[in-house]
Amino acid sequence: MTGETLQTEFEFTLPQGYVDDDGTLHKEGRMRLATAADEIEPLQNPRVQTNSSYLTIVLLSRVVTELGDLETIDATVIEELFVTDLEYLQALYERVNNQGMNAVETACPDCGEVFEIDAESGTHVTTDGPNGAMNAAAMDAGGAGVGGDIGELGGAESAGFESADMRAADTEPNDGEGSESGNPAE
C-alpha cells in the first residue's frame, strides 16, 4: 500500500443555484463517491420503476451531501434544480465516480497538447498525454484558452447515467405502448 488517501468527497459550485422556499440561493455543495448501494437500491423505487428518467434524481439525492445551508438534500431538492444545475451534477457524478477525480480533458489552444485540469479550480492535474510533459507556462490554469466547458461533457448523456437508466428500464414493464412523458417528476 502506498499510503495514499482516497478522496471521497468533492466540492462544487452550481452554475445557477437552488432557490429554497424563503428565496435563499444555495450554490456551494459537496458530493460524495457513490457506493454500490447508491446505484442498486434506487432501482427498487416505484418512481424509478415507472419512469427510468427518475433514477438520476434518486441517485443525486443520495450522493449530494451538502448544498448551501440546507439541512437535508432529498429528491424534492434535486427535482427543483434548474436544468443546467442538474446537468452539471450529472457530469460531476460521472467524473468523480468513473475517473476518481473531478477533472476534465482539454487541449492547449496553441500546440494542441491534451491534458487534464481540475474542473473546479482550473489547476493542472496530469502531464501524461500522448506527447509527454507540457511546457510549464502552457499549463498555467489562469492562462487564456486553458479550460474545458463542463457542459461539453454531455451532462445527461454520460455513460454511467445511461447504463443506470438502462438497468432501470429493465425493471419496467413492457406493455408495448409508446414512450413515457419524459418528465422525471412523474
DONU-651862 format. One record per residue (C-alpha): residue in one letter; chain; x, y, z. Coordinates in Angstrom, 3 decimals, always signed. Layout:
<nodes>
<node 'A','A',<X,Y,Z>>
...
</nodes>
This chain:
<nodes>
<node 'M','A',<+0.000,+0.000,+0.000>>
<node 'T','A',<+1.324,+3.424,-0.878>>
<node 'G','A',<-0.375,+5.253,+1.964>>
<node 'E','A',<-2.349,+7.452,-0.439>>
<node 'T','A',<-5.741,+8.635,+0.736>>
<node 'L','A',<-8.831,+8.259,-1.386>>
<node 'Q','A',<-10.759,+11.448,-1.986>>
<node 'T','A',<-14.379,+10.535,-1.299>>
<node 'E','A',<-15.991,+13.989,-1.298>>
<node 'F','A',<-15.828,+16.721,-3.905>>
<node 'E','A',<-16.825,+20.361,-3.574>>
<node 'F','A',<-18.855,+22.040,-6.289>>
<node 'T','A',<-20.489,+25.330,-7.200>>
<node 'L','A',<-23.742,+25.119,-9.133>>
<node 'P','A',<-23.955,+27.324,-12.243>>
<node 'Q','A',<-27.392,+28.721,-11.290>>
<node 'G','A',<-28.099,+27.540,-7.749>>
<node 'Y','A',<-31.045,+26.157,-5.829>>
<node 'V','A',<-33.584,+28.682,-4.542>>
<node 'D','A',<-35.367,+27.497,-1.389>>
<node 'D','A',<-38.889,+28.427,-0.239>>
<node 'D','A',<-37.539,+31.522,+1.538>>
<node 'G','A',<-35.834,+32.771,-1.635>>
<node 'T','A',<-32.318,+31.942,-0.417>>
<node 'L','A',<-29.870,+30.914,-3.133>>
<node 'H','A',<-27.717,+27.833,-2.450>>
<node 'K','A',<-24.801,+27.245,-4.851>>
<node 'E','A',<-21.933,+25.701,-2.878>>
<node 'G','A',<-22.103,+21.999,-2.089>>
<node 'R','A',<-20.392,+18.640,-1.736>>
<node 'M','A',<-20.869,+15.303,-3.463>>
<node 'R','A',<-19.525,+12.007,-2.190>>
<node 'L','A',<-18.459,+8.999,-4.207>>
<node 'A','A',<-21.336,+6.631,-4.936>>
<node 'T','A',<-21.470,+3.184,-3.386>>
<node 'A','A',<-22.872,+0.017,-4.912>>
<node 'A','A',<-25.990,+0.524,-2.797>>
<node 'D','A',<-26.426,+4.017,-4.254>>
<node 'E','A',<-26.678,+2.510,-7.731>>
<node 'I','A',<-28.720,-0.594,-6.827>>
<node 'E','A',<-31.261,+0.468,-4.195>>
<node 'P','A',<-32.915,+3.192,-6.313>>
<node 'L','A',<-33.914,+0.511,-8.820>>
<node 'Q','A',<-36.467,-0.660,-6.235>>
<node 'N','A',<-38.021,+2.812,-6.028>>
<node 'P','A',<-41.526,+2.726,-7.565>>
<node 'R','A',<-40.967,+6.096,-9.277>>
<node 'V','A',<-37.808,+4.772,-10.926>>
<node 'Q','A',<-39.611,+1.591,-11.963>>
<node 'T','A',<-42.366,+3.564,-13.699>>
<node 'N','A',<-40.038,+6.188,-15.202>>
<node 'S','A',<-36.353,+5.350,-15.620>>
<node 'S','A',<-35.510,+9.052,-16.018>>
<node 'Y','A',<-36.241,+9.479,-12.317>>
<node 'L','A',<-33.166,+7.373,-11.487>>
<node 'T','A',<-30.983,+10.455,-11.918>>
<node 'I','A',<-32.996,+12.314,-9.287>>
<node 'V','A',<-32.755,+9.485,-6.756>>
<node 'L','A',<-29.028,+8.900,-7.356>>
<node 'L','A',<-28.142,+12.548,-6.939>>
<node 'S','A',<-30.290,+12.915,-3.823>>
<node 'R','A',<-28.232,+10.107,-2.265>>
<node 'V','A',<-24.752,+11.421,-3.121>>
<node 'V','A',<-25.129,+15.207,-2.766>>
<node 'T','A',<-24.259,+15.615,+0.910>>
<node 'E','A',<-24.320,+19.408,+1.232>>
<node 'L','A',<-25.955,+22.266,-0.608>>
<node 'G','A',<-25.605,+25.703,+0.933>>
<node 'D','A',<-27.035,+25.656,+4.439>>
<node 'L','A',<-29.873,+23.219,+3.693>>
<node 'E','A',<-30.374,+20.679,+6.458>>
<node 'T','A',<-31.313,+17.845,+4.087>>
<node 'I','A',<-30.917,+17.178,+0.401>>
<node 'D','A',<-33.663,+14.884,-0.827>>
<node 'A','A',<-35.339,+14.068,-4.128>>
<node 'T','A',<-37.543,+17.164,-3.849>>
<node 'V','A',<-34.499,+19.463,-3.746>>
<node 'I','A',<-32.929,+17.730,-6.763>>
<node 'E','A',<-36.255,+17.874,-8.650>>
<node 'E','A',<-36.389,+21.644,-8.152>>
<node 'L','A',<-32.909,+22.325,-9.543>>
<node 'F','A',<-32.623,+24.235,-12.776>>
<node 'V','A',<-31.756,+22.012,-15.745>>
<node 'T','A',<-28.238,+23.470,-16.044>>
<node 'D','A',<-27.566,+22.576,-12.405>>
<node 'L','A',<-28.929,+19.054,-12.857>>
<node 'E','A',<-26.710,+18.533,-15.908>>
<node 'Y','A',<-23.738,+19.941,-14.007>>
<node 'L','A',<-24.288,+17.477,-11.138>>
<node 'Q','A',<-24.726,+14.572,-13.572>>
<node 'A','A',<-21.413,+15.403,-15.243>>
<node 'L','A',<-19.714,+15.774,-11.845>>
<node 'Y','A',<-21.142,+12.412,-10.749>>
<node 'E','A',<-19.698,+10.756,-13.853>>
<node 'R','A',<-16.258,+12.346,-13.463>>
<node 'V','A',<-15.771,+11.563,-9.791>>
<node 'N','A',<-17.196,+8.039,-9.937>>
<node 'N','A',<-15.610,+6.929,-13.214>>
<node 'Q','A',<-12.305,+8.820,-13.041>>
<node 'G','A',<-11.913,+9.148,-9.270>>
<node 'M','A',<-11.341,+12.877,-9.617>>
<node 'N','A',<-13.132,+15.987,-10.781>>
<node 'A','A',<-11.028,+16.521,-13.884>>
<node 'V','A',<-11.813,+17.329,-17.489>>
<node 'E','A',<-9.674,+16.751,-20.535>>
<node 'T','A',<-8.787,+19.810,-22.559>>
<node 'A','A',<-6.163,+20.894,-25.055>>
<node 'C','A',<-3.744,+23.767,-25.344>>
<node 'P','A',<-5.115,+26.182,-27.961>>
<node 'D','A',<-1.602,+26.908,-29.245>>
<node 'C','A',<+0.050,+23.485,-29.541>>
<node 'G','A',<-2.905,+21.088,-29.267>>
<node 'E','A',<-1.355,+19.184,-26.336>>
<node 'V','A',<-4.064,+17.257,-24.472>>
<node 'F','A',<-4.072,+17.372,-20.661>>
<node 'E','A',<-6.435,+17.338,-17.692>>
<node 'I','A',<-7.428,+20.157,-15.367>>
<node 'D','A',<-9.395,+20.175,-12.145>>
<node 'A','A',<-12.904,+21.228,-13.172>>
<node 'E','A',<-13.478,+23.316,-10.042>>
<node 'S','A',<-10.148,+25.111,-9.621>>
<node 'G','A',<-8.718,+25.011,-13.151>>
<node 'T','A',<-5.371,+23.686,-11.902>>
<node 'H','A',<-3.371,+21.215,-13.955>>
<node 'V','A',<-3.929,+17.584,-12.909>>
<node 'T','A',<-1.593,+15.465,-15.035>>
<node 'T','A',<+1.205,+15.916,-17.522>>
<node 'D','A',<+0.665,+12.480,-19.029>>
<node 'G','A',<-0.596,+12.752,-22.545>>
<node 'P','A',<+0.146,+11.431,-25.983>>
<node 'N','A',<+3.074,+13.859,-26.413>>
<node 'G','A',<+4.548,+13.781,-22.908>>
<node 'A','A',<+5.063,+16.662,-20.476>>
<node 'M','A',<+3.930,+20.150,-21.405>>
<node 'N','A',<+5.740,+23.414,-21.075>>
<node 'A','A',<+5.055,+24.796,-17.587>>
<node 'A','A',<+3.946,+28.155,-18.964>>
<node 'A','A',<+1.262,+26.464,-21.089>>
<node 'M','A',<-0.056,+24.671,-18.007>>
<node 'D','A',<-0.918,+27.917,-16.223>>
<node 'A','A',<-4.583,+27.482,-15.313>>
<node 'G','A',<-5.040,+31.229,-15.356>>
<node 'G','A',<-3.919,+31.442,-18.979>>
<node 'A','A',<-6.376,+32.328,-21.693>>
<node 'G','A',<-7.881,+29.433,-23.536>>
<node 'V','A',<-6.953,+26.804,-20.976>>
<node 'G','A',<-10.081,+25.091,-19.800>>
<node 'G','A',<-12.940,+22.949,-20.840>>
<node 'D','A',<-16.591,+23.802,-20.740>>
<node 'I','A',<-18.215,+21.354,-18.361>>
<node 'G','A',<-21.332,+21.496,-20.498>>
<node 'E','A',<-19.363,+19.875,-23.314>>
<node 'L','A',<-19.122,+16.649,-21.319>>
<node 'G','A',<-22.584,+15.544,-22.317>>
<node 'G','A',<-24.362,+16.087,-18.996>>
<node 'A','A',<-27.367,+13.782,-19.052>>
<node 'E','A',<-25.858,+11.704,-21.823>>
<node 'S','A',<-22.917,+10.452,-19.769>>
<node 'A','A',<-22.261,+6.724,-19.786>>
<node 'G','A',<-22.940,+5.925,-16.128>>
<node 'F','A',<-26.345,+7.543,-16.088>>
<node 'E','A',<-27.210,+5.892,-19.398>>
<node 'S','A',<-26.272,+2.474,-18.073>>
<node 'A','A',<-28.122,+3.151,-14.826>>
<node 'D','A',<-31.150,+4.275,-16.829>>
<node 'M','A',<-30.915,+1.107,-18.895>>
<node 'R','A',<-30.822,-1.013,-15.728>>
<node 'A','A',<-33.912,+0.801,-14.504>>
<node 'A','A',<-35.582,+0.274,-17.875>>
<node 'D','A',<-35.003,-3.455,-17.461>>
<node 'T','A',<-37.237,-3.322,-14.376>>
<node 'E','A',<-40.047,-1.523,-16.197>>
<node 'P','A',<-42.965,-3.492,-17.529>>
<node 'N','A',<-43.065,-3.543,-21.316>>
<node 'D','A',<-46.649,-3.026,-22.321>>
<node 'G','A',<-45.866,-2.137,-25.919>>
<node 'E','A',<-47.153,+1.412,-25.570>>
<node 'G','A',<-45.245,+4.475,-26.725>>
<node 'S','A',<-42.721,+6.399,-24.739>>
<node 'E','A',<-43.433,+7.987,-21.404>>
<node 'S','A',<-43.828,+11.710,-20.928>>
<node 'G','A',<-40.128,+12.209,-20.138>>
<node 'N','A',<-40.987,+14.283,-17.086>>
<node 'P','A',<-38.718,+12.969,-14.306>>
<node 'A','A',<-41.190,+14.155,-11.666>>
<node 'E','A',<-43.920,+11.840,-12.914>>
</nodes>
